Structures are given as C-alpha cells and as structure tokens.
Amino acid sequence: MKSKFIIGLVFISSIAFAQNTRKEQWQSDLALYQQALESNHIDLYHQIDKPSFESKLNTISESIEELSDWEVALKLMRLTRKIGDGHTAVSFANWQTPTFPISVKKISNKWRVVKVSTDKKELLGARLESIDGINIDEIERKLSNVAQYVENSHSEVVRIGNYMPISELLYALKITQSSQEAVFGLVTAEGKKLSLTLKALLNSEIAQQRFEHLSIHSSAVEKPKNTDFDYLWYTNIEDTKATYIRFDNYPSFEEMVGFVEKLIEFTTQNQSQQLIIDLRNNGGGDLYIGLVLANALNLVDSIDWKNGVYVLTSGVTFSAGASNAALFRQLLNAQVVGTPTGSNPTGYQDMGEFVLPNSKLRITYSKRLFRIQEVITEGVQPDKLIKHDWESYSLGVDNVLNEVIEKLTQPHES
C-alpha cells in the first residue's frame, strides 16, 4: 500500500514538473519576444507605450497554465497588432497548421468559395454564411482582432480570408466546436442553402488533394508558354500597342537585370506605346529590385510617357509591392488603377525576423521607416478606383484589367 502511494506521488509530481516546464518555456519565449523586439524594431513603442505593452505581456505570462498553446499564440497576436505596423507580426510558419480544404475571398462584400476539392467543384462561387453555426460577420470580427501582417483595412480583409480555413485558429477563437472538423453553411448560386462538413487536413494531405479554383483573366492577355518565372513575365496585349507586365514577386537582383534586358528588347522591337504593370498579387520583397524594372522601362522611348502607363493594385499589394506602386507613379508617371494597397507607402517597413526557441513561433519586425509619400494615406490610393464585380468574377472575367485595356484604345485629350 505504501509503495503504491509513493508511486502515485512520483507520478503526480512528474505531471506538475512537466506543466511547470511548459510554463517556464513560454515565459522564457515571452521575455525574449520583448527583448528581441526592443533590440531590433526601429521604433517599437510608436503606437503602444511600454507600460501598457508590458502589462499585457505579463497578463499573458500569468495565464499560460489556463491556456492551450494556440490560445497563448492568439493573445500574443492581439498584442502584436497593437504595435501598429504590418511588418511586425506573429507567424505560424514553423507550426503544424491543419486546414480545411477550402478557400474564400470577399468579392462584392460577400465571402465566396474560390477554391475547393475537385469532387465539390459545383460549390465554387457559393456564399459562405456560417461555420459551425457562427455567422460570417461574427467570424470576420473575431479574426480581424488577431490577423497578422495587417496595415490597414484593405490588408485586413485579405488576411481574414487567409486565416479562415485554419482549423486550430478557429477552434481557439471558439468559432468551431472541434479542431478536427466543422460545418460550413453555404448558399449556392441558385439560392440553395446547404451544410458542408469538412475535416481538417495536414499540409501533406492537402498537397495530395486535387482542387478546382475560381480564377479570372482577360482574353486579351495570354501568358507566354516559356517564361523565366511564373511570377514575373510580359506579353503583348491583343489588338493594342501595349505591353502587359505581370509582377507578383521579386527575383534576385541579377535575375531582374537579365529579365529587364529581354523586356527592353521586346518593347523596343514591338514599339510598345503603353504599359500595364500588374501588382495586384504582389505581396512584397525588395523594393530596390522593383526600381531596376522602372529604370529599364524608362529607356524605352516609344512609350507614351504622358498618358500610357498604368499600375494595377489591390489589397493584396503589400510592402515592397505597395512602395513600388507609389514610386512607379512618381518615376514613370503611371496612373494607379484598382483598389488601395494593403500597406501604406509611408510607414514602418523592411522586415527582419527571429524565432522563439521553445514555441518555435516566428516573429517579424520592422527595421526601417519609409516616407514614400508626404501625405499619409491608408494604402496607395488609386487614381481610378475599380473593384472586381461578382457578375464578372463568377464568369472568370477580369473586369478591372479589361476596363484598363479598353481605356488604351481611347484617344487622349492633348
């Protein structure tokens, strides 16, 4: 009897020790979180004062035993948002993040299914109205408080859509009743309401799935078959003297130099008179590499430099993408068309990072302050606001690009 009692005590104490170890590990990470941000961020307390920051961090530290790891991370995400710049964030890049096999996007103020497994392709375009009975407006509100890499309302909507399929995140926010599966309330194009039960999948399982996407394009723009990059390419626009440049991501400096050499030759041979530089899917990189493109284009004398250059932007356009949009307006006399960018042209940028050793959370921070516009605006504001409309989007038509192409053929006032 005595030996059993002793064994029981050893067992109980080992559990307590393990719990204390987890708490100590998190507390060590939280202390490093503050120390590293103070050492590396250009101006950590530009929006939240240090006493308030430390008070909120201490509250998290004291409640660790009551919280799951995801709940601790959520509280840290809320605090990080209060730092107030889109490059200072908590990333799950090193965490296992099971996700539901569905993607949604807000189009014409409705959340629409834009990606789903092939066996459910008839659901593409359906409206998402609830998850596990929680209304989509409430889901959006809850996610808006924790979404990272948010600099304004435009990037906030984008990030909410990115987070909506992450099962553990939804569960920690008490949106779903389980982290393993959830019921998505949808309304089809015909107005039929249905409930779709989805199981959360690991990244490796997602990779084995076949998906259908709802994508848009312009019939006047055809991607060349042989391009050096999938994310950076150019082509003629049908029935015009214009060149379309798709710029989604940044290559290395040397690769960009090689790219622009071919681009100069292409535009010169075709005597291109107009340019459309599409930055709508450009989430950032090295803005100085983007300036290599601007420098090269400036050498093409056939371009109508008064009225012929357009830059397309959206809420996805972030960081260097937004900075390049603002700079192209200045350096290339470009007209910015589309919707405002997800980050601001004047603000804290240029991202650094470190990893918390125990939790493995990746923390990013701002190293520089850029003043690309004298007037501070919420995103780069377009000269002409054009939004995607659902009627066109549902048919796979890029109404934004088509409207700009139509403008190319119209005479300009002298």
C-alpha positions in Angstrom: 0.0 0.0 0.0 2.8 2.3 0.9 4.7 1.7 -2.3 1.6 2.4 -4.4 1.2 5.7 -2.6 4.8 6.7 -3.2 4.5 5.7 -6.9 1.4 7.9 -7.1 3.2 10.9 -5.6 6.0 10.4 -8.1 3.5 10.3 -11.0 1.7 13.4 -9.8 4.9 15.3 -9.2 6.1 14.4 -12.7 3.0 15.9 -14.2 3.4 19.1 -12.2 7.0 19.3 -13.3 6.0 18.9 -16.9 3.4 21.6 -16.6 5.8 24.0 -14.9 8.4 23.3 -17.6 5.8 24.3 -20.3 5.0 27.5 -18.4 8.7 28.3 -17.9 9.4 27.7 -21.6 6.5 30.0 -22.6 7.7 32.6 -20.1 11.2 32.4 -21.5 9.8 32.9 -25.0 7.7 35.9 -24.0 10.7 37.5 -22.3 12.8 37.0 -25.4 9.9 38.3 -27.6 10.1 41.7 -25.8 13.9 41.8 -25.6 14.4 41.0 -29.3 11.7 43.4 -30.4 13.2 46.2 -28.3 16.7 45.5 -29.7 15.7 45.2 -33.3 12.5 47.1 -34.1 13.2 50.6 -35.3 10.5 52.2 -33.0 8.7 49.5 -31.0 6.6 51.8 -28.9 5.4 54.2 -31.6 1.8 53.3 -31.0 1.6 51.4 -27.7 3.5 52.7 -24.7 5.9 50.5 -22.9 4.0 50.2 -19.6 0.8 49.1 -21.5 2.8 46.7 -23.6 4.5 45.1 -20.5 1.2 44.9 -18.6 -0.5 43.0 -21.4 2.5 40.7 -21.8 2.6 40.0 -18.1 -1.1 39.1 -18.2 -0.4 36.5 -21.0 2.5 35.2 -19.0 0.5 34.7 -15.8 -2.3 32.9 -17.6 -0.3 30.3 -19.5 -1.4 27.3 -17.4 -5.0 28.1 -18.2 -4.4 28.3 -22.0 -3.6 26.0 -24.9 -0.6 26.8 -27.0 -2.8 28.2 -29.7 -4.6 30.4 -27.2 -1.3 31.7 -25.9 -0.4 32.5 -29.5 -3.7 34.2 -30.1 -3.1 36.5 -27.2 0.4 37.3 -28.4 -1.1 38.0 -31.9 -3.5 40.5 -30.4 -0.7 42.3 -28.5 1.5 42.3 -31.6 -1.3 44.0 -33.6 -1.2 46.9 -31.0 2.4 47.6 -32.0 0.8 49.1 -35.1 2.7 48.2 -38.2 2.1 45.5 -40.8 5.6 44.0 -40.8 5.7 43.3 -37.0 3.8 40.0 -36.6 3.5 36.5 -35.3 3.9 33.8 -37.9 2.8 30.1 -37.7 5.4 29.2 -40.4 7.1 26.7 -38.1 3.8 25.2 -36.7 1.7 22.4 -37.9 -1.4 24.2 -39.1 -4.2 21.8 -40.1 -6.5 23.5 -42.5 -9.9 22.9 -44.1 -9.7 22.2 -47.8 -11.5 25.3 -48.9 -10.5 28.9 -49.7 -12.7 32.0 -49.6 -12.4 35.6 -50.8 -14.5 38.7 -50.2 -15.9 39.9 -53.5 -18.7 42.5 -53.8 -19.0 42.4 -50.0 -19.7 38.6 -49.8 -17.4 35.8 -48.8 -17.2 33.4 -51.8 -15.7 30.0 -52.2 -12.8 30.4 -54.7 -11.1 27.0 -54.1 -12.5 23.6 -53.2 -11.7 20.0 -53.8 -12.5 18.7 -57.3 -15.3 16.4 -56.1 -17.1 19.5 -54.7 -16.4 21.9 -57.7 -20.1 22.7 -58.0 -19.6 24.8 -54.8 -17.3 27.3 -56.5 -18.8 30.7 -56.1 -21.1 29.7 -53.3 -21.5 32.3 -50.4 -20.1 31.3 -47.0 -22.6 32.4 -44.4 -21.5 30.5 -41.3 -19.1 28.0 -39.7 -20.5 25.7 -37.0 -23.5 28.0 -36.8 -21.5 31.1 -36.1 -22.5 33.9 -38.5 -19.8 35.1 -41.0 -20.0 38.6 -39.7 -19.0 37.4 -36.2 -16.3 35.2 -37.7 -14.9 38.2 -39.6 -15.0 40.3 -36.4 -13.1 37.7 -34.3 -10.5 37.1 -37.0 -10.0 40.8 -37.5 -8.7 41.2 -33.9 -5.9 38.7 -34.4 -5.0 38.8 -38.1 -1.3 39.5 -38.7 0.5 41.4 -41.4 -2.3 44.0 -41.3 -1.5 47.6 -42.0 -4.9 48.9 -43.0 -8.5 47.8 -43.6 -7.6 46.6 -47.1 -4.9 44.1 -46.0 -7.1 43.1 -43.0 -9.8 41.7 -45.3 -7.1 39.7 -47.2 -5.6 38.2 -44.1 -9.0 37.3 -42.7 -9.6 35.3 -45.8 -6.2 33.6 -45.4 -6.9 32.6 -41.8 -10.5 31.4 -42.2 -9.5 27.8 -43.2 -7.0 27.3 -40.3 -8.8 24.8 -38.1 -6.8 25.2 -34.8 -7.2 29.0 -35.1 -11.0 28.8 -35.5 -11.2 26.4 -32.6 -9.0 28.6 -30.3 -11.3 31.5 -31.1 -14.3 29.4 -30.2 -15.8 29.6 -33.6 -15.8 25.9 -34.2 -16.7 23.1 -31.7 -13.8 20.9 -32.8 -10.3 21.4 -34.3 -10.8 18.3 -36.4 -13.9 19.2 -38.4 -16.5 21.9 -38.9 -19.8 22.5 -40.8 -19.7 25.3 -43.4 -23.0 26.9 -44.1 -23.2 27.9 -47.8 -25.7 29.4 -50.2 -25.3 28.3 -53.8 -25.7 30.5 -56.9 -29.2 29.1 -57.2 -30.0 30.2 -53.7 -30.0 26.7 -52.2 -28.8 26.5 -48.6 -26.6 23.6 -47.7 -24.3 22.4 -44.9 -20.8 21.1 -45.9 -18.9 19.1 -43.3 -15.2 19.3 -43.8 -12.3 17.6 -42.0 -9.1 19.5 -41.3 -6.1 18.2 -43.2 -2.4 18.4 -42.6 -0.2 20.1 -45.2 1.0 16.8 -46.6 -2.6 15.7 -47.0 -3.6 19.0 -48.7 -0.8 18.5 -51.1 -2.3 15.2 -52.2 -5.7 16.7 -52.8 -7.0 17.9 -56.2 -8.6 21.3 -56.2 -10.7 23.5 -58.5 -10.0 27.2 -58.5 -12.2 30.1 -59.4 -9.8 32.4 -61.3 -10.1 35.4 -63.6 -8.3 36.5 -66.7 -8.6 38.8 -69.7 -9.0 37.2 -73.2 -6.6 40.0 -74.5 -3.7 38.8 -72.3 -2.1 35.4 -72.9 0.8 34.2 -70.7 3.7 33.0 -72.9 4.5 29.3 -72.7 8.2 29.7 -71.9 8.8 32.3 -69.2 11.8 32.5 -66.9 9.5 33.0 -63.9 5.8 32.1 -63.2 5.6 35.3 -61.0 7.2 37.8 -63.4 6.5 37.9 -67.1 5.4 40.1 -70.0 3.4 39.8 -73.2 1.7 41.9 -75.9 -1.9 42.9 -75.2 -4.1 41.8 -78.1 -5.1 44.4 -80.7 -3.1 47.2 -78.9 0.4 48.6 -79.0 0.7 47.9 -75.3 2.8 45.5 -73.1 1.4 43.8 -70.1 3.8 43.0 -67.2 2.7 40.6 -64.5 4.8 41.3 -61.4 3.7 39.0 -58.5 7.1 38.5 -56.8 10.7 39.6 -56.8 13.6 37.6 -58.3 17.2 38.3 -57.2 18.9 41.4 -58.4 20.9 39.5 -61.0 17.8 37.8 -62.3 15.9 41.1 -62.6 18.7 42.6 -64.6 18.5 39.6 -67.0 14.7 40.0 -67.1 14.7 43.7 -68.0 17.3 43.3 -70.7 14.9 40.9 -72.5 12.0 43.3 -71.7 13.7 46.3 -73.2 14.4 44.3 -76.4 10.8 43.1 -76.5 9.2 46.5 -76.0 11.6 48.2 -78.4 11.0 45.6 -81.2 7.3 45.9 -80.8 7.4 49.7 -80.5 5.2 49.5 -77.4 3.3 52.7 -76.7 1.6 51.7 -73.4 2.4 49.7 -70.4 0.3 47.9 -67.8 2.2 46.8 -64.7 0.1 44.4 -62.7 1.0 44.5 -59.0 -2.4 43.1 -57.7 -0.8 39.9 -56.4 2.5 41.3 -55.3 2.9 40.7 -51.6 6.3 42.3 -51.2 10.0 41.7 -51.5 12.8 44.1 -52.2 11.5 47.4 -53.5 15.0 48.3 -54.8 14.8 45.4 -57.2 11.5 46.8 -58.4 13.3 50.0 -59.2 15.6 48.1 -61.6 12.4 47.5 -63.6 11.5 51.2 -63.5 15.0 52.2 -64.6 14.8 49.8 -67.6 11.4 50.9 -68.7 12.5 54.5 -68.7 14.8 53.7 -71.5 12.0 52.8 -73.9 11.3 55.9 -76.0 8.3 54.6 -77.8 6.2 54.6 -74.7 3.6 57.4 -74.3 5.1 58.7 -71.1 2.3 61.3 -70.7 -0.8 59.0 -70.7 0.3 55.5 -71.4 1.5 53.8 -68.2 -0.8 52.1 -65.8 -0.2 50.3 -62.5 -2.8 47.9 -61.1 -3.1 47.4 -57.3 -5.3 45.6 -54.8 -5.5 44.9 -51.1 -3.0 42.0 -51.7 -0.4 44.6 -52.9 1.8 44.8 -49.8 5.2 46.1 -48.5 7.6 46.5 -51.5 4.7 45.9 -53.9 2.9 49.0 -52.4 6.1 51.0 -52.3 6.8 50.2 -55.9 3.3 51.2 -56.9 3.8 54.6 -55.3 7.3 55.0 -56.8 6.1 53.9 -60.3 3.5 56.7 -60.1 6.3 59.2 -59.4 9.1 57.8 -61.7 7.0 56.5 -64.6 4.1 59.0 -64.4 1.9 55.9 -64.0 -1.8 56.1 -63.3 -2.7 53.7 -60.4 -5.8 51.7 -61.1 -7.7 49.2 -59.0 -8.2 49.3 -55.2 -6.0 50.7 -52.4 -2.9 48.7 -51.5 -2.7 46.6 -48.3 0.2 48.5 -46.8 0.9 52.2 -46.6 3.5 54.0 -48.7 4.7 56.0 -45.6 5.3 53.8 -42.6 7.4 51.1 -40.9 8.7 48.5 -43.3 11.7 46.3 -44.3 11.2 43.1 -42.4 13.6 41.3 -40.0 12.8 38.1 -38.1 13.7 35.8 -35.2 12.3 32.5 -33.9 11.2 31.9 -30.3 13.3 28.9 -29.3 10.7 26.9 -27.3 7.4 27.6 -29.1 9.1 28.0 -32.5 6.8 30.9 -33.3 8.4 33.1 -36.0 8.3 36.8 -35.0 8.9 39.5 -37.7 9.6 43.2 -37.1 10.1 46.5 -39.0 13.7 47.7 -39.4 13.1 50.9 -41.4 10.8 53.9 -41.7 10.0 54.8 -45.3 8.5 58.2 -46.4 7.5 57.5 -50.0 4.5 59.8 -49.8 4.5 63.2 -48.0 0.7 62.8 -47.5 -0.1 59.8 -45.3 -2.9 57.6 -46.8 -4.4 54.3 -45.9 -2.7 52.4 -48.7 -1.6 53.8 -52.1 -4.9 55.3 -53.2 -5.7 54.6 -56.9 -6.1 57.4 -59.4 -9.1 55.4 -60.7 -10.9 53.1 -58.3 -12.1 49.9 -60.0 -13.3 46.9 -57.9 -14.0 43.3 -59.0 -17.7 42.8 -59.6 -19.1 39.4 -58.8 -21.0 39.1 -62.1 -17.7 39.2 -64.0 -15.7 37.3 -61.4 -18.2 34.4 -61.4 -17.6 34.1 -65.2 -13.8 34.1 -64.8 -13.6 37.6 -66.3 -11.1 40.2 -65.0 -13.2 43.3 -65.3 -10.5 45.5 -63.8 -7.9 44.6 -66.4 -10.5 44.7 -69.2 -11.5 48.2 -68.3 -7.9 49.4 -68.4 -7.3 47.7 -71.7 -10.4 49.4 -73.1 -9.0 52.7 -72.0 -5.8 52.1 -74.0 -7.7 52.3 -77.3 -9.5 55.6 -76.4 -7.9 58.8 -77.7 -6.5 61.2 -75.0 -7.1 64.9 -74.9 -3.9 66.8 -75.9 
